Amino acid sequence: MNFNHDFPRSQVVKLTENYRSSHEIVATANRLIKRNQNRMEKKMRAQHDSGNPPVLFYPYDEELEATMIVSDIQEKISKGANPGDFAVLYRTHTMSRAIFERLAASNLPFVIEKDADSFYQRKVIRGMLAFMRLSLFPHDSKAASDVLSSLFLKQSILQELKAMTILQDCDFIDAFAFVKTGHAFQERKLKTIPGQIRSLKIMSPLVALEIIEKDLGYQEYVKNAVMMRTWKKGPMTSVT
């Protein structure tokens, strides 16, 4: 807002032509944005006027929003519309969880464009769910494999776990207590893993996720993964 004051010789160029949306959508946007008093004045103009008037509603939360969206789609399909006539737009993929759940439960055919992962297919979410899946299915080798990296173990450890399930006549959860890494601290931690993973089965999802984050070290694993990605990208460049 202070740009012209800070740079008095600057020139403001307003981009007011909208080539994406219909007049009905742009006009609605203008009416909403106009209520913001702390802004630079600008009014958008649409380049075409063929379209249906938008419907604005105020859901209580994202759960109700998703339910209303899917219910509206189902109603229109029952009146002759095709599933391919609809698209659900959201700002970030993290916001897709609720709508993804409702669509999956509705049995409506749908696809996520541009190969974007659904909420439950995101790497961080898959890792946390793997702990919960292992607590429910102790003989699930895939779940055991999926928790290795978050326990700072190499994938080659999976073969040792499989061997231990045979030699010690146990499941994958108990097999962690017999893993040898050559690091005393890590081996002591692994001996506590079976009890922690088994406890997840009898807890509420919220409490279980907190244990995975803190007691099982998942939060530390995510922090390290983010730092590693940042390091690989190199130092930030400042442009002035």
Secondary structure, DSSP 8 states (H G I E B T S, - for coil): --HHHHSTT-------EESSS-HHHHHHHHHHHTT--SS-----EES---S--------SSHHHHHHHHHHHHHHHHHTT--GGG-----SSGGGGHHHHHHHHHHT-----GGG---GGGSHHHHHHHHHHHHHH-TT-HHHHHHHTGGGT--TTHHHHHHHHHHHTT--HHHHGGG---S-HHHHHHHHHHHHHHHHGGGS-HHHHHHHHHTTT-HHHHHHHHHHHHHHHH-------
